[in-house]
Amino acid sequence: MRKILGILAVAIVSAAITGGSIWYIYEDKYVFSTSYEIKLWWENWTDQFEERIVLAEQQPKGNPYKKPYVFNDDNDWFTHKLPSWQVALQDLVGKPGLNYLEVGVYEGRSVLWMLENVLTDPTSTVTGIDIFYEMDGRYSESLKQRYLSNIELAGAADRTMTVVGWSQEKLRELPLYNYDIVYVDASHRAPQVLEDLILVHRLLKVGGILILDDYRHWMHRPPMTRPKAAADTFMEFYANQYEILHIDYQVILRKLEPDSI
Ligand SMILES: C[S@@+](CC[C@H](N)C(=O)[O-])C[C@H]1O[C@@H](n2cnc3c(N)ncnc32)[C@H](O)[C@@H]1O
C-alpha cells in the first residue's frame, strides 16, 4: 500500500512539474513524455560536451585547406577526423582515376580536403549527394550555392558531380562497382544509415574504402536515432567481405571480396 501511494505521489508531483499527462513506453519502461525529454536533453548535452572535448583533442592545428573556402565555423564535423583519414587513405594519395562518392556533403569540408590531398590527379572524380538541408531541417539554396562555389574555387567543378536528393533514392541510380572511396555522412537515423550502407556496398570496388561517420555519436539516445546499430548490423552481415581498418568515432572498412549474387 505504501509503495502504491509512493508511486502515486511521484506521478502527481511529476505531472505538476512537467505538465505531462501522456505515458510513453520506451525500452519496456513507462516514462512521462516531458520528463523523458528533459532527461534526453540533459544526457545529450553532457554527451555532446564529452564528445566535443575528445574530438577537439584530435583536431590538427592550423587551417588544413589551401584555399579560402567559405564555411560556417560552428558546423565543422570534419577536421578533427583527419588523422584517421590520413592513415587509411595514404596509399591512394595522388593516384590517377580515383572515383570518390560522398553521401552528405554539406558545405564540402570533407570533399575539399579529399580534392586537395588525395584526389589530386585531374583524372580523379567526386560524386556528392545531398538534400542540402540546414540545421533547422529545411532545404537551403544558399547552402547548395556555398558548396558549389567552394568546389568552383577548388578548380574541380569539371570533375565533380552533384546529385541533389535523398540518398536512399539517388544511390540506386549510380554505377555499380565504380567507387574507390565512399564516405557515408548523411542521415543519422539507423534505418536510413543501414539503407545507405547496403546501397553503397555494391557501388564500391573490391579493395575500396568505406568510411562511416558518427559511430559513437549520441550514445544516450535511443538506438534507432543514431548510426551505431546500423554500422554494427552492416559489419555483422558483411563481416566476410570487409577488413576493419579503424573503429572509433568513425568506422573505416576495406572491401576485400567481390559480391555474390
Ligand atoms: C553532417 S552533414 C555532412 C558534413 C560533410 N560530410 C562534412 O564533412 O563537412 C550531413 C549532410 O547530409 C545531408 N543529408 C541528411 N540526410 C540526407 C539524406 N537522406 N539524403 C541526402 N542527404 C542527406 C544534410 O543535408 C547535410 O548536408
The ligand as a MOL file (V3000), in Angstrom:
LIG
                    3D

  0  0  0     0  0            999 V3000
M  V30 BEGIN CTAB
M  V30 COUNTS 27 29 0 0 0
M  V30 BEGIN ATOM
M  V30 1 C 26.9020 16.1710 -41.2090 0
M  V30 2 S 26.4820 16.9180 -42.7040 0 CHG=1
M  V30 3 C 27.7690 16.3910 -43.7860 0
M  V30 4 C 29.0830 17.0020 -43.4630 0
M  V30 5 C 30.1670 16.8350 -44.5160 0
M  V30 6 N 30.3840 15.4370 -44.8750 0
M  V30 7 C 31.4500 17.4190 -43.9530 0
M  V30 8 O 32.3340 16.6460 -43.5680 0
M  V30 9 O 31.5450 18.6310 -43.8600 0 CHG=-1
M  V30 10 C 25.1350 15.9450 -43.2390 0
M  V30 11 C 24.5590 16.3220 -44.5870 0
M  V30 12 O 23.7210 15.2450 -45.0030 0
M  V30 13 C 22.5870 15.7540 -45.6510 0
M  V30 14 N 21.5600 14.7090 -45.5330 0
M  V30 15 C 20.9350 14.2760 -44.4120 0
M  V30 16 N 20.1200 13.2560 -44.6990 0
M  V30 17 C 20.2240 13.0150 -46.0310 0
M  V30 18 C 19.6530 12.0800 -46.9240 0
M  V30 19 N 18.7920 11.1400 -46.5020 0
M  V30 20 N 19.9920 12.1450 -48.2310 0
M  V30 21 C 20.8760 13.0840 -48.6760 0
M  V30 22 N 21.4580 13.9800 -47.8670 0
M  V30 23 C 21.1460 13.9550 -46.5680 0
M  V30 24 C 22.2830 17.0740 -44.9680 0
M  V30 25 O 21.5960 17.9460 -45.8450 0
M  V30 26 C 23.6950 17.5890 -44.6070 0
M  V30 27 O 24.1710 18.4730 -45.5720 0
M  V30 END ATOM
M  V30 BEGIN BOND
M  V30 1 1 1 2
M  V30 2 1 2 3
M  V30 3 1 2 10
M  V30 4 1 3 4
M  V30 5 1 4 5
M  V30 6 1 5 6
M  V30 7 1 5 7
M  V30 8 2 7 8
M  V30 9 1 7 9
M  V30 10 1 10 11
M  V30 11 1 11 12
M  V30 12 1 11 26
M  V30 13 1 12 13
M  V30 14 1 13 14
M  V30 15 1 13 24
M  V30 16 1 14 15
M  V30 17 1 14 23
M  V30 18 2 15 16
M  V30 19 1 16 17
M  V30 20 1 17 18
M  V30 21 2 17 23
M  V30 22 1 18 19
M  V30 23 2 18 20
M  V30 24 1 20 21
M  V30 25 2 21 22
M  V30 26 1 22 23
M  V30 27 1 24 25
M  V30 28 1 24 26
M  V30 29 1 26 27
M  V30 END BOND
M  V30 END CTAB
M  END
